[in-house]
Amino acid sequence: NILHNEMCIRDSIAPALVSQLDSSATLFVFARATQGSPMPVAIARATAKDLPYRFHLDDSSALISNNKLSQASEVVLVARISKSGDAKSQAGDLQGQTKAMKTVGEGVDIEINELVK
């Protein structure tokens, strides 16, 4: 497995979406394996007012113990600002994601650049 267990991520908001940002909304950043279940293999939660926000995702961030970041060979990282506070994508949420990657290191940036419809 060539995927690092830890990631450090900074989020930023596309200028066109800044006016739609609710600073009290919940920020989720998660890693989803490109193969298998769509359930995230690691997730972190913060508040939109904390952007830009630096943190780590690792096996301790797993939602379920048998679906861990270290077991994924390739992941997509997603940052979502949820108006409802729910991690599931809903209309009006703001999000962004990376391309699929096999190795993740220090300083991965995710630009939140999409309005969920």
N, CA and C atoms as an extended XYZ file, in Angstrom:
351
Properties=species:S:1:pos:R:3:atomname:S:1:resname:S:1:resid:I:1 pbc="F F F"
N         0.847       -1.187        0.000 N   ASN     1
C         0.000        0.000        0.000 CA  ASN     1
C         0.882        1.237        0.000 C   ASN     1
N         0.718        2.096       -0.991 N   ILE     2
C         1.582        3.274       -1.095 CA  ILE     2
C         0.933        4.540       -0.587 C   ILE     2
N        -0.256        4.424       -0.019 N   LEU     3
C        -0.948        5.601        0.504 CA  LEU     3
C        -0.439        5.915        1.905 C   LEU     3
N        -0.106        7.164        2.144 N   HIS     4
C         0.290        7.578        3.487 CA  HIS     4
C        -0.930        7.549        4.397 C   HIS     4
N        -0.733        7.216        5.649 N   ASN     5
C        -1.839        7.163        6.595 CA  ASN     5
C        -2.252        8.528        7.089 C   ASN     5
N        -1.399        9.521        6.974 N   GLU     6
C        -1.742       10.850        7.466 CA  GLU     6
C        -1.785       11.841        6.318 C   GLU     6
N        -2.704       12.780        6.415 N   MET     7
C        -2.813       13.837        5.420 CA  MET     7
C        -2.954       15.156        6.144 C   MET     7
N        -2.394       16.161        5.568 N   CYS     8
C        -2.587       17.502        6.102 CA  CYS     8
C        -3.241       18.303        4.988 C   CYS     8
N        -4.385       18.891        5.273 N   ILE     9
C        -5.205       19.502        4.227 CA  ILE     9
C        -5.523       20.944        4.583 C   ILE     9
N        -5.417       21.814        3.597 N   ARG    10
C        -5.885       23.192        3.747 CA  ARG    10
C        -7.033       23.385        2.785 C   ARG    10
N        -8.090       23.960        3.250 N   ASP    11
C        -9.246       24.233        2.400 CA  ASP    11
C        -9.296       25.715        2.060 C   ASP    11
N        -9.812       26.030        0.905 N   SER    12
C       -10.054       27.421        0.540 CA  SER    12
C       -11.366       27.484       -0.240 C   SER    12
N       -11.950       28.655       -0.262 N   ILE    13
C       -13.227       28.858       -0.943 CA  ILE    13
C       -12.988       29.642       -2.228 C   ILE    13
N       -13.580       29.191       -3.325 N   ALA    14
C       -13.502       29.929       -4.580 CA  ALA    14
C       -14.159       31.297       -4.372 C   ALA    14
N       -13.551       32.368       -4.907 N   PRO    15
C       -14.090       33.712       -4.709 CA  PRO    15
C       -15.572       33.847       -5.070 C   PRO    15
N       -16.032       33.127       -6.082 N   ALA    16
C       -17.435       33.228       -6.516 CA  ALA    16
C       -18.403       32.661       -5.480 C   ALA    16
N       -17.910       31.843       -4.545 N   LEU    17
C       -18.786       31.218       -3.552 CA  LEU    17
C       -18.693       31.846       -2.169 C   LEU    17
N       -17.762       32.753       -1.969 N   VAL    18
C       -17.547       33.343       -0.643 CA  VAL    18
C       -18.828       33.976       -0.100 C   VAL    18
N       -19.603       34.632       -0.955 N   SER    19
C       -20.823       35.299       -0.493 CA  SER    19
C       -21.877       34.303        0.004 C   SER    19
N       -21.765       33.023       -0.391 N   GLN    20
C       -22.732       32.008        0.021 CA  GLN    20
C       -22.276       31.228        1.253 C   GLN    20
N       -21.118       31.587        1.770 N   LEU    21
C       -20.554       30.872        2.913 CA  LEU    21
C       -21.233       31.299        4.209 C   LEU    21
N       -21.724       30.341        4.946 N   ASP    22
C       -22.264       30.556        6.286 CA  ASP    22
C       -21.174       30.110        7.251 C   ASP    22
N       -20.570       31.044        7.957 N   SER    23
C       -19.429       30.711        8.804 CA  SER    23
C       -19.779       29.766        9.948 C   SER    23
N       -21.079       29.618       10.258 N   SER    24
C       -21.465       28.690       11.320 CA  SER    24
C       -21.771       27.284       10.788 C   SER    24
N       -21.723       27.110        9.465 N   ALA    25
C       -22.010       25.805        8.867 CA  ALA    25
C       -20.903       24.804        9.208 C   ALA    25
N       -21.245       23.530        9.125 N   THR    26
C       -20.311       22.454        9.440 CA  THR    26
C       -19.423       22.145        8.238 C   THR    26
N       -18.130       22.011        8.496 N   LEU    27
C       -17.153       21.628        7.479 CA  LEU    27
C       -16.789       20.165        7.690 C   LEU    27
N       -16.937       19.371        6.644 N   PHE    28
C       -16.490       17.983        6.662 CA  PHE    28
C       -15.374       17.848        5.642 C   PHE    28
N       -14.314       17.153        6.001 N   VAL    29
C       -13.279       16.777        5.050 CA  VAL    29
C       -13.136       15.273        5.179 C   VAL    29
N       -13.232       14.591        4.051 N   PHE    30
C       -13.146       13.139        4.135 CA  PHE    30
C       -12.420       12.551        2.934 C   PHE    30
N       -11.915       11.343        3.149 N   ALA    31
C       -11.269       10.564        2.103 CA  ALA    31
C       -12.202        9.426        1.741 C   ALA    31
N       -12.393        9.257        0.445 N   ARG    32
C       -13.254        8.180       -0.070 CA  ARG    32
C       -12.401        7.331       -1.009 C   ARG    32
N       -12.405        6.008       -0.795 N   ALA    33
C       -11.662        5.110       -1.681 CA  ALA    33
C       -12.295        5.142       -3.069 C   ALA    33
N       -11.475        5.079       -4.102 N   THR    34
C       -12.004        5.088       -5.471 CA  THR    34
C       -12.598        3.729       -5.844 C   THR    34
N       -12.241        2.677       -5.129 N   GLN    35
C       -12.770        1.344       -5.375 CA  GLN    35
C       -13.559        0.896       -4.148 C   GLN    35
N       -14.683        0.240       -4.381 N   GLY    36
C       -15.446       -0.315       -3.266 CA  GLY    36
C       -16.518        0.640       -2.772 C   GLY    36
N       -16.780        0.568       -1.491 N   SER    37
C       -17.863        1.315       -0.860 CA  SER    37
C       -17.691        2.828       -1.005 C   SER    37
N       -18.799        3.564       -1.213 N   PRO    38
C       -18.711        5.031       -1.259 CA  PRO    38
C       -18.573        5.649        0.144 C   PRO    38
N       -18.665        4.825        1.186 N   MET    39
C       -18.514        5.301        2.561 CA  MET    39
C       -17.091        5.841        2.752 C   MET    39
N       -16.948        7.023        3.351 N   PRO    40
C       -15.599        7.559        3.584 CA  PRO    40
C       -14.739        6.621        4.431 C   PRO    40
N       -13.443        6.593        4.136 N   VAL    41
C       -12.507        5.785        4.920 CA  VAL    41
C       -11.899        6.594        6.061 C   VAL    41
N       -12.065        7.913        6.019 N   ALA    42
C       -11.611        8.785        7.107 CA  ALA    42
C       -12.367       10.098        6.981 C   ALA    42
N       -12.700       10.702        8.125 N   ILE    43
C       -13.471       11.948        8.089 CA  ILE    43
C       -13.070       12.830        9.270 C   ILE    43
N       -13.109       14.124        9.042 N   ALA    44
C       -12.873       15.104       10.107 CA  ALA    44
C       -13.963       16.149       10.016 C   ALA    44
N       -14.279       16.760       11.148 N   ARG    45
C       -15.361       17.734       11.211 CA  ARG    45
C       -14.862       18.993       11.898 C   ARG    45
N       -15.260       20.140       11.358 N   ALA    46
C       -14.906       21.442       11.931 CA  ALA    46
C       -16.060       22.394       11.612 C   ALA    46
N       -15.811       23.683       11.700 N   THR    47
C       -16.807       24.700       11.363 CA  THR    47
C       -16.237       25.564       10.249 C   THR    47
N       -17.073       26.043        9.362 N   ALA    48
C       -16.622       26.828        8.216 CA  ALA    48
C       -15.803       28.049        8.646 C   ALA    48
N       -16.100       28.613        9.810 N   LYS    49
C       -15.343       29.784       10.268 CA  LYS    49
C       -13.872       29.450       10.511 C   LYS    49
N       -13.541       28.161       10.611 N   ASP    50
C       -12.159       27.737       10.848 CA  ASP    50
C       -11.306       27.717        9.579 C   ASP    50
N       -11.920       27.972        8.406 N   LEU    51
C       -11.153       27.961        7.148 CA  LEU    51
C       -10.174       29.118        7.093 C   LEU    51
N        -8.981       28.957        6.532 N   PRO    52
C        -8.406       27.667        6.127 CA  PRO    52
C        -8.057       26.843        7.369 C   PRO    52
N        -8.243       25.554        7.282 N   TYR    53
C        -8.154       24.655        8.430 CA  TYR    53
C        -7.169       23.537        8.123 C   TYR    53
N        -6.250       23.309        9.028 N   ARG    54
C        -5.250       22.254        8.844 CA  ARG    54
C        -5.490       21.152        9.866 C   ARG    54
N        -5.487       19.915        9.393 N   PHE    55
C        -5.702       18.777       10.280 CA  PHE    55
C        -5.226       17.512        9.600 C   PHE    55
N        -5.300       16.420       10.294 N   HIS    56
C        -4.847       15.130        9.768 CA  HIS    56
C        -6.014       14.154        9.670 C   HIS    56
N        -5.991       13.350        8.630 N   LEU    57
C        -6.864       12.195        8.508 CA  LEU    57
C        -5.976       10.968        8.589 C   LEU    57
N        -6.353       10.012        9.393 N   ASP    58
C        -5.605        8.759        9.490 CA  ASP    58
C        -6.566        7.652        9.896 C   ASP    58
N        -6.037        6.488       10.228 N   ASP    59
C        -6.913        5.361       10.556 CA  ASP    59
C        -7.786        5.630       11.779 C   ASP    59
N        -7.365        6.515       12.656 N   SER    60
C        -8.192        6.835       13.822 CA  SER    60
C        -9.407        7.684       13.425 C   SER    60
N        -9.415        8.212       12.188 N   SER    61
C       -10.533        9.017       11.680 CA  SER    61
C       -11.572        8.178       10.938 C   SER    61
N       -11.397        6.845       10.962 N   ALA    62
C       -12.312        5.954       10.244 CA  ALA    62
C       -13.698        5.974       10.871 C   ALA    62
N       -14.731        5.859       10.026 N   LEU    63
C       -16.108        5.772       10.517 CA  LEU    63
C       -16.419        4.383       11.066 C   LEU    63
N       -15.871        3.365       10.408 N   ILE    64
C       -16.028        1.991       10.887 CA  ILE    64
C       -14.661        1.312       10.872 C   ILE    64
N       -14.425        0.468       11.836 N   SER    65
C       -13.084       -0.076       12.064 CA  SER    65
C       -12.558       -0.970       10.948 C   SER    65
N       -13.428       -1.558       10.137 N   ASN    66
C       -12.935       -2.435        9.072 CA  ASN    66
C       -12.867       -1.736        7.716 C   ASN    66
N       -12.970       -0.408        7.691 N   ASN    67
C       -12.874        0.372        6.456 CA  ASN    67
C       -11.969        1.559        6.743 C   ASN    67
N       -10.644        1.341        6.638 N   LYS    68
C        -9.660        2.332        7.065 CA  LYS    68
C        -8.908        2.946        5.890 C   LYS    68
N        -8.391        4.115        6.127 N   LEU    69
C        -7.601        4.832        5.136 CA  LEU    69
C        -6.408        4.008        4.663 C   LEU    69
N        -5.719        3.352        5.572 N   SER    70
C        -4.520        2.592        5.208 CA  SER    70
C        -4.834        1.404        4.306 C   SER    70
N        -6.094        1.003        4.225 N   GLN    71
C        -6.478       -0.122        3.376 CA  GLN    71
C        -6.798        0.312        1.944 C   GLN    71
N        -6.958        1.597        1.709 N   ALA    72
C        -7.301        2.100        0.373 CA  ALA    72
C        -6.052        2.255       -0.470 C   ALA    72
N        -6.109        1.834       -1.718 N   SER    73
C        -4.964        2.002       -2.604 CA  SER    73
C        -4.992        3.351       -3.317 C   SER    73
N        -6.189        3.947       -3.397 N   GLU    74
C        -6.346        5.243       -4.054 CA  GLU    74
C        -7.573        5.928       -3.455 C   GLU    74
N        -7.464        7.240       -3.213 N   VAL    75
C        -8.577        7.977       -2.612 CA  VAL    75
C        -8.821        9.291       -3.339 C   VAL    75
N       -10.032        9.818       -3.134 N   VAL    76
C       -10.391       11.178       -3.504 CA  VAL    76
C       -10.668       11.892       -2.191 C   VAL    76
N       -10.145       13.091       -2.037 N   LEU    77
C       -10.402       13.890       -0.845 CA  LEU    77
C       -11.504       14.889       -1.166 C   LEU    77
N       -12.471       15.010       -0.274 N   VAL    78
C       -13.616       15.901       -0.472 CA  VAL    78
C       -13.728       16.828        0.725 C   VAL    78
N       -13.961       18.110        0.464 N   ALA    79
C       -14.272       19.082        1.516 CA  ALA    79
C       -15.684       19.577        1.236 C   ALA    79
N       -16.546       19.521        2.249 N   ARG    80
C       -17.939       19.929        2.062 CA  ARG    80
C       -18.365       20.811        3.221 C   ARG    80
N       -18.968       21.951        2.883 N   ILE    81
C       -19.577       22.814        3.891 CA  ILE    81
C       -21.064       22.531        3.852 C   ILE    81
N       -21.562       21.967        4.947 N   SER    82
C       -22.937       21.494        5.033 CA  SER    82
C       -23.794       22.466        5.824 C   SER    82
N       -24.805       23.013        5.174 N   LYS    83
C       -25.712       23.926        5.871 CA  LYS    83
C       -26.567       23.194        6.892 C   LYS    83
N       -26.874       21.912        6.635 N   SER    84
C       -27.733       21.131        7.533 CA  SER    84
C       -26.953       20.507        8.690 C   SER    84
N       -25.620       20.441        8.555 N   GLY    85
C       -24.817       19.764        9.565 CA  GLY    85
C       -24.680       18.278        9.316 C   GLY    85
N       -25.280       17.793        8.226 N   ASP    86
C       -25.233       16.386        7.860 CA  ASP    86
C       -24.105       16.162        6.857 C   ASP    86
N       -23.355       15.079        7.013 N   ALA    87
C       -22.246       14.790        6.109 CA  ALA    87
C       -22.717       14.406        4.708 C   ALA    87
N       -23.948       13.946        4.592 N   LYS    88
C       -24.483       13.567        3.279 CA  LYS    88
C       -24.749       14.827        2.461 C   LYS    88
N       -24.350       14.794        1.211 N   SER    89
C       -24.487       15.934        0.310 CA  SER    89
C       -25.952       16.317        0.111 C   SER    89
N       -26.225       17.629        0.222 N   GLN    90
C       -27.575       18.145        0.013 CA  GLN    90
C       -27.501       19.429       -0.811 C   GLN    90
N       -28.580       19.754       -1.512 N   ALA    91
C       -28.641       20.979       -2.307 CA  ALA    91
C       -28.308       22.177       -1.422 C   ALA    91
N       -27.479       23.070       -1.935 N   GLY    92
C       -27.069       24.262       -1.197 CA  GLY    92
C       -25.741       24.121       -0.491 C   GLY    92
N       -25.239       22.877       -0.354 N   ASP    93
C       -23.916       22.677        0.244 CA  ASP    93
C       -22.844       23.181       -0.721 C   ASP    93
N       -21.717       23.547       -0.180 N   LEU    94
C       -20.560       23.940       -0.977 CA  LEU    94
C       -19.531       22.830       -0.842 C   LEU    94
N       -18.874       22.460       -1.950 N   GLN    95
C       -17.889       21.396       -1.850 CA  GLN    95
C       -16.825       21.512       -2.916 C   GLN    95
N       -15.775       20.756       -2.716 N   GLY    96
C       -14.691       20.631       -3.676 CA  GLY    96
C       -14.007       19.310       -3.435 C   GLY    96
N       -13.262       18.837       -4.423 N   GLN    97
C       -12.559       17.572       -4.258 CA  GLN    97
C       -11.298       17.534       -5.085 C   GLN    97
N       -10.427       16.606       -4.721 N   THR    98
C        -9.190       16.404       -5.459 CA  THR    98
C        -9.432       15.354       -6.535 C   THR    98
N        -8.465       15.189       -7.389 N   LYS    99
C        -8.454       14.061       -8.304 CA  LYS    99
C        -8.056       12.831       -7.494 C   LYS    99
N        -8.283       11.663       -8.060 N   ALA   100
C        -7.866       10.427       -7.394 CA  ALA   100
C        -6.354       10.457       -7.202 C   ALA   100
N        -5.910       10.010       -6.034 N   MET   101
C        -4.476       10.006       -5.752 CA  MET   101
C        -4.068        8.752       -4.994 C   MET   101
N        -2.856        8.309       -5.285 N   LYS   102
C        -2.315        7.129       -4.613 CA  LYS   102
C        -1.457        7.511       -3.427 C   LYS   102
N        -0.804        8.641       -3.508 N   THR   103
C         0.007        9.099       -2.385 CA  THR   103
C        -0.482       10.468       -1.974 C   THR   103
N        -0.521       10.678       -0.702 N   VAL   104
C        -0.974       11.946       -0.166 CA  VAL   104
C         0.052       12.406        0.840 C   VAL   104
N         0.497       13.627        0.696 N   GLY   105
C         1.501       14.132        1.614 CA  GLY   105
C         1.095       15.457        2.208 C   GLY   105
N         2.035       16.092        2.823 N   GLU   106
C         1.832       17.378        3.479 CA  GLU   106
C         1.341       18.421        2.480 C   GLU   106
N         0.362       19.216        2.897 N   GLY   107
C        -0.020       20.382        2.117 CA  GLY   107
C        -0.940       20.145        0.940 C   GLY   107
N        -1.762       19.121        0.965 N   VAL   108
C        -2.751       18.921       -0.093 CA  VAL   108
C        -3.812       20.007        0.040 C   VAL   108
N        -4.115       20.697       -1.041 N   ASP   109
C        -5.129       21.749       -1.028 CA  ASP   109
C        -6.406       21.261       -1.702 C   ASP   109
N        -7.529       21.607       -1.104 N   ILE   110
C        -8.828       21.335       -1.725 CA  ILE   110
C        -9.533       22.680       -1.834 C   ILE   110
N        -9.853       23.085       -3.044 N   GLU   111
C       -10.614       24.322       -3.220 CA  GLU   111
C       -12.095       23.973       -3.245 C   GLU   111
N       -12.862       24.627       -2.379 N   ILE   112
C       -14.308       24.450       -2.371 CA  ILE   112
C       -14.847       25.369       -3.459 C   ILE   112
N       -15.264       24.738       -4.576 N   ASN   113
C       -15.564       25.503       -5.786 CA  ASN   113
C       -16.862       25.094       -6.470 C   ASN   113
N       -17.712       24.349       -5.756 N   GLU   114
C       -18.937       23.849       -6.376 CA  GLU   114
C       -20.116       24.025       -5.427 C   GLU   114
N       -21.236       24.462       -5.982 N   LEU   115
C       -22.492       24.542       -5.246 CA  LEU   115
C       -23.291       23.291       -5.575 C   LEU   115
N       -23.621       22.496       -4.553 N   VAL   116
C       -24.380       21.262       -4.772 CA  VAL   116
C       -25.811       21.627       -5.127 C   VAL   116
N       -26.324       21.023       -6.200 N   LYS   117
C       -27.688       21.300       -6.678 CA  LYS   117
C       -28.580       20.111       -6.474 C   LYS   117
